[in-house]
Amino acid sequence: MGRAAARALKEYPDLECAGIFSRRGAAVCCEGADVYPLSEIKNFKSCIDVLLLTMSSSDLRAFSPYLSQHFNIVEGFDMHENVREHFLSVDRSSKRNKKTALICAGWDPGLFSLIRLIDSAFNPFGRCFTFWGEGVSQGHSSVIRSVNGVQDAIEYTIPDENAVNAVKEGNFAGLDKFNMHKRRCFVCLKEGADRESIAEKIKNTEIYFKGYDTEVNFTSCEEIERRKQHMAHKGAVISNYPNAADGALMEFYLNMESNPDFTARILLSLARAVHIMKKSGDFGAKTIFDIKPKWLIMGEDTLKFL
C-alpha cells in the first residue's frame, strides 16, 4: 500500500511526497520518491505535514501512538473489535503533543463505516449487514505471514451467497459473522516448517480466523507471488427494513481492481482533512465521522456535486 500511495500522488497536484520511510532500510527510490530508513524519520519533522502509515493493524497498535507524538497521521487500522482501545491510545499521545491523528481510515473501517452510519440514520428500522469479498484481504494475509514458519501468504475472503440473498430478502434468522464469510488461505512455508501445526495456528487465530470456515492450502512462493499480481477485492453494505407499508432496502457495493491502490487513494484524500484540522487546532484522535466532506476535494466548489 505504501507503493500504491506513492504512485497515486501523481493524481494529487496539491500534495507532495517528502519521502518514503521503510523498516527494511533505505533504497534508492520508489515511484520517483526518495526512500529512507524509518529510524531517521524524526529528522523530517519540519517538512512533513501529514504522515501516512501503510502498515498492518498489528503494527499500527504500536506505531500509531508512537508516531502521532511527532506527526499528524492518517492510518487504516482495521481490527473492528479493538477500535475503541486503539482510539484511546492514539488520542492520548496525539493530544499531549498537539497533533491530529485520523485512524481507521481505509475502506472498512472508513468508507464503509460512513455508509453504515448513513444507513442507520436514513433507514433506522433496518438491519445492517456488511459483506467483504470475494477478494484479497491485506490484513488477513499479513496475519498469516506473521505466523512462525510461514514464508509468504495470501488470503481471500469470500461472502456466503446464501447469506447475501437472505439479507436482501429480509430473512435474518441464524445469520452471524461466522457463517456469512469463508476464508481461503494460500501459504508458502519456510523449509522444515510443520504443515499441520501451522494450519492449526492459522485456523485458531482470534478475530481473523477462529470460528470461520477457514481453508489452508499450502503452495509455492512463486504461486503466492503470481496471485499478488492481482489484488482485487469487493464489499457491500446492505440495510434492509422488510415492511410492505414503509420498508426500504439500501445497498452500497464496491468492486476494486486493486485493494492497495484504492485504499491508498482514500488515505491521501483524507490527508487533506487532517492538515485542515491541524491548522485549526483540532488535535487528538479522529475518525471519518469527524471529517467534513468538502475537505476531501481540492478547492471549495462543492455545489457541482449536488
C-alpha positions as CSV (number, residue, x, y, z in Angstrom):
1,M,0.0,0.0,0.0
2,G,3.0,2.3,0.5
3,R,4.0,1.8,-3.1
4,A,0.4,2.4,-4.1
5,A,0.3,5.7,-2.2
6,A,3.5,6.9,-3.9
7,R,2.0,6.0,-7.3
8,A,-1.3,7.8,-6.6
9,L,0.4,11.0,-5.5
10,K,0.7,11.9,-9.2
11,E,-3.1,12.3,-9.2
12,Y,-3.0,14.8,-6.4
13,P,-1.2,18.0,-7.6
14,D,-1.7,19.7,-4.2
15,L,0.2,17.0,-2.4
16,E,3.9,16.4,-2.4
17,C,5.9,13.4,-1.2
18,A,8.5,14.4,1.3
19,G,9.9,10.8,1.4
20,I,9.2,7.2,2.0
21,F,10.3,5.6,5.3
22,S,10.9,1.9,5.4
23,R,11.6,-0.6,8.2
24,R,13.5,-2.6,5.5
25,G,16.1,0.1,5.3
26,A,17.0,2.7,2.6
27,A,16.6,2.2,-1.1
28,V,17.5,4.5,-4.0
29,C,13.9,5.4,-4.8
30,C,10.3,4.1,-5.1
31,E,7.9,5.5,-7.6
32,G,10.2,8.5,-8.0
33,A,10.4,9.3,-4.3
34,D,13.4,9.1,-2.1
35,V,13.4,6.2,0.5
36,Y,14.9,6.5,3.9
37,P,15.2,4.1,6.9
38,L,12.3,4.6,9.4
39,S,14.8,5.2,12.1
40,E,15.6,8.6,10.5
41,I,12.0,9.8,10.3
42,K,12.3,12.3,13.2
43,N,14.8,14.3,11.2
44,F,12.0,15.1,8.8
45,K,9.5,16.7,11.3
46,S,9.8,20.1,9.8
47,C,8.9,19.0,6.2
48,I,6.1,16.5,6.8
49,D,2.6,18.0,7.2
50,V,0.8,14.6,7.3
51,L,2.3,11.1,7.6
52,L,0.6,8.1,6.0
53,L,1.1,4.9,7.9
54,T,0.8,2.0,5.5
55,M,1.3,-0.9,8.0
56,S,-0.6,-3.9,9.1
57,S,-3.0,-3.3,12.0
58,S,-0.9,-5.4,14.4
59,D,2.0,-2.9,13.7
60,L,-0.3,0.1,13.9
61,R,-1.2,-0.7,17.5
62,A,2.4,0.3,18.5
63,F,3.4,2.7,15.7
64,S,0.3,4.9,15.6
65,P,0.6,6.0,19.3
66,Y,4.3,6.4,18.9
67,L,4.4,8.4,15.6
68,S,1.4,10.5,16.5
69,Q,3.6,12.1,19.2
70,H,5.7,13.6,16.4
71,F,3.5,13.8,13.3
72,N,-0.1,14.3,12.2
73,I,-1.1,10.9,10.8
74,V,-3.6,9.0,8.7
75,E,-3.8,5.3,9.0
76,G,-6.1,2.3,8.3
77,F,-6.3,0.3,11.5
78,D,-8.9,-2.4,10.7
79,M,-9.4,-4.6,13.8
80,H,-13.0,-3.7,14.4
81,E,-13.1,-5.3,17.8
82,N,-10.2,-3.2,19.1
83,V,-11.1,0.2,17.7
84,R,-12.0,1.8,21.0
85,E,-8.8,0.7,22.7
86,H,-6.8,1.9,19.7
87,F,-8.6,5.2,19.6
88,L,-7.9,6.0,23.2
89,S,-4.2,5.1,22.9
90,V,-3.7,7.3,19.9
91,D,-5.8,10.1,21.4
92,R,-3.6,10.3,24.5
93,S,-0.4,10.6,22.5
94,S,-1.6,13.0,19.8
95,K,-3.4,15.4,22.2
96,R,-0.5,15.5,24.5
97,N,1.7,16.6,21.6
98,K,-0.8,18.8,19.8
99,K,-1.1,16.5,16.8
100,T,-4.1,15.4,14.7
101,A,-4.4,11.6,14.1
102,L,-7.0,10.1,11.8
103,I,-7.4,6.4,12.5
104,C,-9.4,3.6,10.9
105,A,-9.5,5.5,7.6
106,G,-9.4,2.8,4.9
107,W,-12.4,1.4,3.1
108,D,-13.5,-0.6,6.1
109,P,-13.3,0.8,8.7
110,G,-13.5,4.1,6.9
111,L,-15.7,4.4,3.8
112,F,-18.0,1.5,4.9
113,S,-18.2,3.0,8.4
114,L,-19.7,6.1,6.9
115,I,-22.2,4.1,4.9
116,R,-23.3,2.2,8.0
117,L,-23.9,5.4,9.8
118,I,-25.9,6.8,6.9
119,D,-27.9,3.6,6.8
120,S,-28.6,3.8,10.5
121,A,-29.9,7.4,10.1
122,F,-31.9,7.1,6.9
123,N,-33.2,3.5,7.4
124,P,-33.4,3.4,11.2
125,F,-35.6,0.4,11.4
126,G,-33.4,-1.7,9.0
127,R,-30.9,-4.4,9.9
128,C,-27.5,-3.5,8.5
129,F,-25.0,-6.2,7.3
130,T,-21.5,-5.9,5.8
131,F,-20.0,-8.4,3.4
132,W,-16.4,-8.5,2.3
133,G,-15.2,-10.1,-0.8
134,E,-14.6,-12.0,-2.8
135,G,-11.1,-10.7,-2.8
136,V,-7.7,-10.4,-1.2
137,S,-7.6,-9.2,2.4
138,Q,-4.4,-7.4,3.1
139,G,-4.9,-7.6,6.9
140,H,-5.6,-11.3,6.9
141,S,-2.7,-12.0,4.6
142,S,-0.4,-10.1,6.9
143,V,-1.6,-12.0,9.9
144,I,-0.8,-15.3,8.2
145,R,2.7,-14.1,7.2
146,S,3.4,-13.3,10.9
147,V,3.0,-16.9,11.9
148,N,6.3,-18.5,12.7
149,G,7.3,-20.9,9.8
150,V,5.4,-19.0,7.1
151,Q,7.5,-17.6,4.3
152,D,4.7,-15.9,2.4
153,A,0.9,-16.0,2.2
154,I,-2.3,-14.5,0.7
155,E,-5.9,-14.8,1.9
156,Y,-9.2,-14.5,0.1
157,T,-12.3,-13.5,2.0
158,I,-15.5,-14.9,0.3
159,P,-19.0,-13.9,1.3
160,D,-21.6,-16.7,1.6
161,E,-24.1,-16.2,-1.3
162,N,-26.9,-17.7,0.7
163,A,-26.3,-15.2,3.5
164,V,-26.2,-12.3,1.0
165,N,-29.5,-13.4,-0.6
166,A,-31.1,-13.9,2.8
167,V,-30.3,-10.3,3.9
168,K,-31.8,-8.9,0.7
169,E,-34.9,-11.0,1.2
170,G,-35.2,-9.9,4.8
171,N,-34.5,-13.4,6.3
172,F,-32.2,-12.6,9.1
173,A,-32.6,-15.6,11.3
174,G,-29.4,-17.5,12.1
175,L,-27.1,-15.0,10.5
176,D,-23.9,-14.1,12.3
177,K,-20.4,-13.0,11.3
178,F,-19.1,-16.6,11.3
179,N,-21.5,-18.1,8.8
180,M,-21.6,-15.0,6.5
181,H,-18.0,-15.4,5.2
182,K,-15.4,-18.0,4.3
183,R,-11.6,-17.7,4.5
184,R,-9.3,-19.3,1.8
185,C,-5.6,-19.1,2.6
186,F,-2.7,-19.9,0.4
187,V,0.6,-20.4,2.3
188,C,4.2,-20.9,1.4
189,L,6.2,-22.4,4.2
190,K,9.8,-22.0,5.3
191,E,12.0,-25.0,5.0
192,G,11.3,-27.6,7.8
193,A,8.1,-25.9,8.9
194,D,5.3,-28.3,10.0
195,R,2.2,-28.0,7.9
196,E,-0.3,-29.4,10.4
197,S,0.7,-27.2,13.3
198,I,0.8,-24.0,11.2
199,A,-2.6,-24.8,9.7
200,E,-4.0,-25.1,13.3
201,K,-2.4,-21.9,14.3
202,I,-3.9,-20.0,11.4
203,K,-7.4,-21.5,11.9
204,N,-7.3,-20.6,15.7
205,T,-6.2,-17.0,15.3
206,E,-8.7,-14.9,17.2
207,I,-10.6,-12.2,15.4
208,Y,-9.3,-13.1,12.0
209,F,-9.9,-16.9,11.5
210,K,-11.2,-18.7,14.6
211,G,-14.9,-19.7,14.2
212,Y,-14.9,-19.1,10.4
213,D,-15.0,-21.7,7.6
214,T,-11.2,-21.5,7.1
215,E,-9.3,-23.5,4.5
216,V,-5.5,-23.5,4.4
217,N,-3.8,-24.5,1.2
218,F,0.0,-24.9,1.0
219,T,1.7,-23.9,-2.2
220,S,4.9,-22.5,-3.6
221,C,6.2,-18.9,-3.0
222,E,6.1,-18.5,-6.8
223,E,2.4,-19.2,-6.8
224,I,1.9,-16.7,-4.0
225,E,3.8,-14.1,-5.9
226,R,1.7,-14.8,-9.0
227,R,-1.5,-14.3,-7.0
228,K,-0.2,-11.0,-5.6
229,Q,-0.2,-9.6,-9.1
230,H,-4.0,-9.3,-8.9
231,M,-5.1,-7.7,-5.6
232,A,-8.8,-7.2,-6.3
233,H,-11.4,-7.0,-3.6
234,K,-15.1,-6.3,-3.2
235,G,-17.5,-5.4,-0.5
236,A,-21.1,-4.5,0.2
237,V,-23.2,-2.8,3.0
238,I,-26.8,-3.8,2.9
239,S,-29.5,-2.3,5.2
240,N,-33.0,-3.9,4.9
241,Y,-36.3,-3.0,6.5
242,P,-38.7,-5.5,5.1
243,N,-42.0,-3.9,5.6
244,A,-44.8,-3.8,3.0
245,A,-46.0,-0.4,4.1
246,D,-42.8,1.7,4.6
247,G,-39.9,-0.6,4.2
248,A,-36.6,0.2,2.4
249,L,-33.6,-1.7,1.1
250,M,-30.3,0.2,0.9
251,E,-27.3,-1.3,-0.8
252,F,-23.7,0.1,-1.3
253,Y,-21.4,-2.0,-3.4
254,L,-17.7,-1.7,-4.0
255,N,-15.6,-3.5,-6.6
256,M,-11.9,-2.7,-6.5
257,E,-9.4,-4.0,-9.1
258,S,-6.6,-3.2,-6.6
259,N,-7.3,-3.2,-2.9
260,P,-4.0,-1.4,-2.0
261,D,-4.4,1.3,-4.7
262,F,-8.0,2.1,-3.8
263,T,-7.1,2.2,0.0
264,A,-4.1,4.5,-0.7
265,R,-6.3,7.0,-2.5
266,I,-8.7,7.1,0.4
267,L,-5.8,7.8,2.8
268,L,-4.4,10.6,0.5
269,S,-7.8,12.3,0.2
270,L,-8.2,12.2,4.0
271,A,-4.7,13.7,4.5
272,R,-6.1,17.0,3.2
273,A,-8.7,16.9,6.0
274,V,-6.1,16.1,8.7
275,H,-4.0,19.1,7.5
276,I,-7.0,21.4,7.8
277,M,-7.9,20.1,11.3
278,K,-4.4,20.5,12.5
279,K,-4.2,24.1,11.3
280,S,-7.4,24.9,13.1
281,G,-6.1,23.5,16.4
282,D,-8.3,20.4,16.4
283,F,-5.9,17.9,18.0
284,G,-6.3,14.2,19.1
285,A,-7.5,11.0,17.5
286,K,-10.2,11.4,14.8
287,T,-12.3,9.1,12.7
288,I,-14.0,9.6,9.4
289,F,-17.1,10.8,11.2
290,D,-15.2,14.0,12.2
291,I,-14.4,14.9,8.6
292,K,-16.3,17.5,6.6
293,P,-17.0,16.1,3.1
294,K,-15.8,19.3,1.4
295,W,-12.3,18.8,2.9
296,L,-11.8,15.7,0.7
297,I,-11.5,17.6,-2.6
298,M,-9.3,20.3,-3.9
299,G,-10.9,23.7,-4.0
300,E,-14.2,24.6,-2.4
301,D,-16.8,24.3,-5.2
302,T,-18.9,21.5,-3.7
303,L,-22.2,22.8,-5.4
304,K,-21.3,20.9,-8.6
305,F,-21.8,17.6,-6.7
306,L,-25.4,18.5,-5.7
